[in-house]
């Protein structure tokens, strides 16, 4: 098993943090992982993306040209990475923020998750990234909720530990959103 994910958005949306949690959770499950961040010099508000590869075997390169999955948190990221997703791959997008939902590919699974709206209802729009993380793990089974929660517990900086419970709640709500879409 090898799964590759590109996560894209703007600085300040927690794009890189989402990738770090995926990579850390993969390590906790004994997987081989890579996390490869990329962001503009201006950081907050500039473009940001990262690639994460999770595998049962050694990973040859962190550079991904055809990811299995794209998590898009902005129109610009969707436009930049949409055509790179493998045929039959998956796209998770924040439908609260992405306006350009027309002309999406027909050869991939698309999960339009109103992540920012769900996060707003939970009291913190900055947890939209965690809503999308929950949707991703619920649909793909790439990692367990338990390992993601453990990774979150150990990855939160001391000055933000108070946000851990809210982030876990956001992950759970993202999972529920996808699970309710299946039924």
Backbone torsions as a table, in degrees:
resi	resn	phi	psi	omega
1	UNK	NA	127.2	170.0
2	UNK	-140.0	126.2	179.1
3	UNK	-124.9	134.9	178.8
4	UNK	-119.2	140.0	-176.5
5	UNK	-133.9	134.0	167.4
6	UNK	-108.9	133.1	177.3
7	UNK	-117.9	125.0	-176.7
8	UNK	-134.5	148.6	177.6
9	UNK	178.7	-150.4	178.2
10	UNK	-108.3	153.2	174.2
11	UNK	-56.3	136.7	-178.8
12	UNK	100.6	-11.6	179.2
13	UNK	-89.2	-5.6	180.0
14	UNK	82.5	24.2	179.7
15	UNK	-60.5	-49.5	-178.4
16	UNK	-67.9	-36.4	178.5
17	UNK	-64.4	-42.4	176.8
18	UNK	-56.8	-45.7	178.4
19	UNK	-63.0	-41.0	178.7
20	UNK	-61.8	-41.1	-179.7
21	UNK	-65.1	-42.9	176.4
22	UNK	-57.8	-49.0	-178.1
23	UNK	-63.3	-44.3	-179.3
24	UNK	-63.8	-44.0	179.0
25	UNK	-62.7	-38.1	176.6
26	UNK	-61.1	-42.3	177.1
27	UNK	-62.2	-41.5	179.2
28	UNK	-62.0	-27.5	178.6
29	UNK	-89.4	6.8	177.6
30	UNK	78.6	17.9	179.8
31	UNK	-88.0	161.5	168.3
32	UNK	-83.5	137.3	-178.4
33	UNK	-140.6	153.3	165.9
34	UNK	-133.1	149.5	175.4
35	UNK	-135.3	121.6	-173.9
36	UNK	-128.2	99.6	-176.8
37	UNK	-85.2	154.9	175.1
38	UNK	-150.3	129.7	179.7
39	UNK	-154.8	156.3	178.4
40	UNK	-71.1	157.6	-177.2
41	UNK	-61.7	-29.5	-177.1
42	UNK	-77.6	-12.2	177.6
43	UNK	57.4	-100.2	-174.7
44	UNK	-58.2	120.5	-179.9
45	UNK	92.9	-20.4	176.6
46	UNK	-83.6	174.5	-179.9
47	UNK	-72.3	147.3	177.2
48	UNK	-146.7	141.7	172.7
49	UNK	-155.7	164.5	174.0
50	UNK	-151.3	156.6	173.9
51	UNK	-114.9	142.2	176.6
52	UNK	-129.6	131.9	173.8
53	UNK	-120.6	131.0	178.3
54	UNK	-123.8	126.3	-173.2
55	UNK	-145.5	157.6	172.8
56	UNK	-84.3	-13.9	-177.5
57	UNK	-124.1	170.3	177.2
58	UNK	-54.9	144.2	-179.0
59	UNK	-101.6	126.9	-176.5
60	UNK	-72.4	-35.3	-176.7
61	UNK	-157.7	144.0	175.8
62	UNK	-80.9	-6.8	-178.7
63	UNK	-81.5	125.5	-177.0
64	UNK	-117.1	125.3	176.4
65	UNK	-101.5	-29.0	-179.6
66	UNK	-132.9	84.3	-177.5
67	UNK	-70.6	154.0	172.4
68	UNK	-70.1	-35.0	-172.0
69	UNK	-140.2	142.4	170.9
70	UNK	-120.5	131.9	170.1
71	UNK	-110.3	111.8	-175.7
72	UNK	-111.1	125.3	179.9
73	UNK	-111.3	6.9	177.9
74	UNK	-153.6	157.0	175.9
75	UNK	-57.5	-42.8	-177.8
76	UNK	-61.6	-41.0	179.3
77	UNK	-68.7	-39.5	177.2
78	UNK	-61.1	-46.4	-179.4
79	UNK	-63.2	-40.5	-176.8
80	UNK	-69.9	-39.3	-170.3
81	UNK	-110.0	-12.2	-175.1
82	UNK	-51.5	-47.3	-175.6
83	UNK	-74.5	-8.3	-179.5
84	UNK	-88.0	-17.6	-178.0
85	UNK	-62.0	136.8	176.8
86	UNK	-56.6	145.8	171.1
87	UNK	-56.4	127.2	-176.8
88	UNK	87.4	0.5	-180.0
89	UNK	-76.7	-167.5	-176.0
90	UNK	-128.1	145.0	174.7
91	UNK	-124.0	123.1	172.3
92	UNK	-110.4	122.9	-179.4
93	UNK	-130.4	149.3	177.1
94	UNK	-82.3	97.8	-176.7
95	UNK	-70.7	-9.8	174.5
96	UNK	-73.1	-28.5	-174.3
97	UNK	-112.6	-25.3	-175.7
98	UNK	-90.7	117.3	-177.4
99	UNK	-88.3	-32.2	-174.0
100	UNK	-87.2	78.4	-180.0
101	UNK	-101.4	0.3	175.9
102	UNK	-79.5	160.7	175.6
103	UNK	58.8	28.6	175.0
104	UNK	-75.2	151.8	-177.3
105	UNK	-60.2	148.2	180.0
106	UNK	-97.6	-9.6	-175.5
107	UNK	-98.1	13.5	178.7
108	UNK	-132.6	160.0	173.1
109	UNK	-84.8	133.7	-178.1
110	UNK	-118.4	128.8	178.7
111	UNK	-121.4	99.8	178.6
112	UNK	-87.6	107.1	-175.5
113	UNK	-111.6	122.1	178.4
114	UNK	-75.0	63.9	-170.3
115	UNK	-60.8	-44.8	-179.0
116	UNK	-66.3	-37.9	178.1
117	UNK	-66.3	-43.6	177.1
118	UNK	-61.5	-44.8	179.7
119	UNK	-63.3	-38.6	177.7
120	UNK	-60.7	-43.0	178.9
121	UNK	-65.1	-26.6	177.5
122	UNK	-83.3	-9.1	175.5
123	UNK	104.1	2.0	-179.4
124	UNK	-155.4	101.2	-178.2
125	UNK	-62.4	-18.9	178.6
126	UNK	-70.2	-8.3	178.1
127	UNK	-94.9	13.5	176.5
128	UNK	-59.1	-34.1	177.5
129	UNK	-61.1	-37.1	-179.2
130	UNK	-74.1	-31.4	174.1
131	UNK	-61.4	-45.7	179.0
132	UNK	-66.0	-35.5	175.9
133	UNK	-61.4	-44.3	177.4
134	UNK	-60.7	-42.9	178.2
135	UNK	-62.0	-43.2	-179.0
136	UNK	-61.3	-49.2	-177.5
137	UNK	-71.6	-31.5	178.4
138	UNK	-66.6	-40.7	-175.5
139	UNK	-82.2	-39.6	-173.3
140	UNK	-93.5	-25.4	-175.2
141	UNK	66.9	17.9	-176.5
142	UNK	-59.7	-33.4	179.1
143	UNK	-146.9	162.4	178.4
144	UNK	-86.7	153.8	175.6
145	UNK	-59.7	-39.8	-179.1
146	UNK	-60.6	-46.9	-179.0
147	UNK	-68.3	-34.5	177.1
148	UNK	-65.2	-42.5	177.9
149	UNK	-64.1	-41.7	177.7
150	UNK	-63.2	-41.1	178.3
151	UNK	-63.6	-40.4	178.2
152	UNK	-63.6	-44.3	179.2
153	UNK	-56.8	-43.6	-175.3
154	UNK	-88.9	-9.2	-177.5
155	UNK	-100.6	-15.6	-178.1
156	UNK	-71.2	128.4	176.0
157	UNK	-62.6	152.1	-177.4
158	UNK	-53.8	-37.7	-177.1
159	UNK	-76.8	-1.3	178.8
160	UNK	-127.5	13.2	-179.4
161	UNK	-57.6	-28.3	-179.6
162	UNK	-67.0	-13.4	179.8
163	UNK	-90.2	-7.4	-174.7
164	UNK	-59.2	-47.9	-178.1
165	UNK	-62.0	-41.9	178.0
166	UNK	-64.3	-38.2	177.5
167	UNK	-66.7	-39.8	177.1
168	UNK	-63.4	-40.5	177.4
169	UNK	-62.8	-40.5	179.2
170	UNK	-64.6	-40.8	176.8
171	UNK	-60.7	-46.2	179.8
172	UNK	-61.3	-41.2	179.4
173	UNK	-67.2	-36.1	175.4
174	UNK	-64.4	-40.0	176.7
175	UNK	-63.6	-45.2	179.5
176	UNK	-61.0	-40.0	-179.3
177	UNK	-58.9	-47.5	-179.5
178	UNK	-67.8	-42.9	-179.4
179	UNK	-62.8	-36.6	178.3
180	UNK	-71.9	-26.4	177.7
181	UNK	-72.2	-28.7	-179.8
182	UNK	-69.6	-34.8	-174.2
183	UNK	-87.1	NA	NA
